[in-house]
Amino acid sequence: MSKEIIIAPSILAADFARLGEEIAAIDAAGADWIHCDIMDGHFVPNISFGADIIKAVRPMTKKIFDVHLMIAPADAYLEAFAKAGADVITIHAEAGPHLDRSLQAIRALGKKAGVSLCPSTPESALEYVLDRLDLVLVMTVNPGFGGQSFIGSQLEKIARIRNMIGGRPIRLEVDGGVTRDNAAAIAAAGADTLVAGSAVFRGKSSADYAANIAAIRVAAEAGRVPKRHDSSAQPGEPVLVR
């Protein structure tokens, strides 16, 4: 894996009364992307915000807006989110019957195209659309609410998808329960893009957010370091490859 680690704080965990300020704060704190979770109360059991909010806060940062559409149907809204300022638009494989056509539509709008999989959806759903993709998003919680715990069984799915991607220029993103404590395992499984909400927005200042982002990044980078055993190591002690 040669792609650098990307940390994409989810503004679902931000203070919505100060959303513009919060986005500026995570920008200053070292966020690579801004992750925007769009929920419709139909595909998932919650309602978050829509394209007008994306448009309103777009001037607050030049960072990539990573827009995750947890809505069904999605096709009718792709143009609105593209015009609002999305850079990456990710749709769910489960949200409509014509996934290939939807991905073509996203790319025709000049945007990067992503597909997200719920925890119970197998990676085989990606098989025939891989060459349409710029990003795969693995949900490691059941979508709909922030603050849930990471579902550990998804680590094996992440690893299988990494193998499916092979040498394609596709980012492998993980969203749901990501913290500094599990970021190493997530990166070791093959993810290169980590979404974190509560784990980033813990605290009250940009300095707090910076410390949180840095801790997740350091843990993820450590998880990607190749390891081996040699005769100088104690039993069970990994030695870093020099």
N, C-alpha and C positions, 0 to 999 in steps of 0.2 A: 504494500500500500504506500504509494508515494504522495498521495494528496494530503495537504496539511489539515490539521484538525480545525474545524469550524465550530464556534459556539454561537448558537442562535437563541437568545433569550425569548421566551414566549411572553408577549405583552398581556396575555390572558391573566397573568398573575400581578400585573401592574395596578397601581391606584388609578382607576378610571377617572376620578375627579381631577387628576393631574396627568392625563395620559401623554400629552405633548412633552411635558417636563420629564416624565419617566423615560420616554424614548430618547430624549437628549441625554439623560443621565446614563443609560446603558451604552449609548454611543460613546460617550466620554470614558466609560468604564472598560471599554475594550471589546464590546460585542462585535462579532464579525457580520452577522446577519440579524435582522429583526423578524422574528417568527410571529405570524398573525393567524390565530385560530378562529376560523369563521364557522359558527354553529347556527343551525336553523330551527332547533326544537322539533325537528321531524326525523332527519337521519340520525341525529344524536339527541339525547334528552336535555338539551340546554340551548339557550339563545345567547349569542355573544354580541357581535356587531357586524356591520356590512361594509359595502364599498365606499359609502360616504365618509365613514370614519377613516378608512385607509387614505382617501383623498385628503382629508383634513390634516392628518398627521404626517403625510408624506414629506412636507417641507422641513420637518424637524431633523432629518438625517439624510445623508447620501448613501447610507449602508443599504445592502440588498434587502428588499422586502420579500420574505419567504412566506407566501400566503397559502395556507392549508385549508381547503374547502371541505368542511364536514357538513355538506349539504347535498340534498337530492331532490330534484335533478340539479346537476351542476351546469350543464351546457348553456342554459339560458342566461347565466350570470358571468360567464367567462369574459366577455367583452367589457363588462362594467368594472370588473376587478383589474383587468389589464389597463384600462383607461385611468383607473384610480391611482395606479402607481406600482402594482405588483411587478416584481422581477421574475419570481418563480411562482408558478401556480400548480399546486398539487391537488389532485382529485382522488377520491376513493375508488378502488376497483369494485367495491360493493354497491356503489351509488348509482350505477346506470348500466344499461345493456350494451352500450357501444363504446367501450373503452378506447379502442384504436381511433375511432372517429373523434372522440373528445380530445385525445392527445394531439391529433393533427390540428384541431381547432386552436388549441393553446399555442402551438408553434406558429400557426398562421398569423396569430396576433403579435408575433415577435417576442414571445416569452419562453422561458425555460419551462419544461413540462415534467411534472412528477406524478407518481402514483403512490398512494398510501394503502397499507394493508392493516386491517383490524387484527387483534391477536388470534382469532380463530380462523383467519383466512390463510390458506397455504400459499407458499411462494410460487406455486405453479400458475397462479393467476397472472404472473408477470411474463410467462414464457414467450408469448407471441407479440409482446409489445416492447420488449427490452430495447430494440433499436429506435423506438420513439422517445426514449426517456433520457432526461438529464439528471433525474433524482428518483430514488426509491425511499419512501418514508415508512419505517416499521413502527407501528404503534405498540408500545410496551405497557399500555394501560388500555382499558376499554374507553373509547373516546366519548367525551361529553362533559367532563369536569376536570379541573386542575386539582393538584394536590394528592393524586392517587399514588399507591405504591407500585413500584416496578414489578412486572410479571417476569420472573426469572426464566421461564420456559422459552421466552422469545430470543434468548441468546443463541440457541441452536438455529433458529430461523435466520437470524442476522448472519451467522456464519454460512449458511447454505446460500443465502442471497449474494453474499460476497463472492462465493464460488461461481454463481450464475453470471454475475456481472463480468467476471474475468478482466480483460483489458479494456473494456468499454469505458469511455469518459463519463461515468455515471456516479454521482455522489450517493452514499448510503447513509441516510439520516435516521435517527432514533428519537422518538418523542414519547415521554410518559415516565414520570418517576425518576428522571435522571438526576443524580447527585454526585458530589465529589467522592462518595463512598463506592458507587458502582460504575463510575465513568471508565475506570481502567478495564473492567471486564467487558464493557460495551465496546470499547475501542479494540480490545484484544480479539473480540469476535468478528471485527471487520468494519465497524462503523467509522465514518470520518466526519460526520456532522451531528452534533448533539444539541437537541432542544432542551432547555431547562427553564422552568417557570418559577415555582416557589423557591427552588434552590438558588436562583439568582436574585430574586426580589426580596430576599430575607435581609432586613436592615432598613435604614432610612435614608441613606445618602449614596451618592455616586461612588464614594470610597468603599462603602460596604459592598456595593454591586461589583466593583472592580476586584475586590478580594474574593468574592464568590466565583466570579468568572475565571479568575486566575487559578483558583483551587481546582475547578472542574477541568480546566485545560491541562494543568500539570498532571493530574491523575490520568486523563485520557492519553496524554503523550507517554506516560510511564507504561501504560498498558500495551502500547505499540512497540516497545523496545524488545528486540529478539533476545531470547535467553537460551543458555545451554548449561550443562553440567560439566565440570572438569575435576581432575584429581585433587585440586587444591580446595575444593568446596566441601563443606560439611554435608553429610547426608541430607538430602531434601533442600539444600540451599542453592537457589539459582545464581548463576554467575553471568553478568552482562557481557555480551559480545563486544569486544573492543574494535 
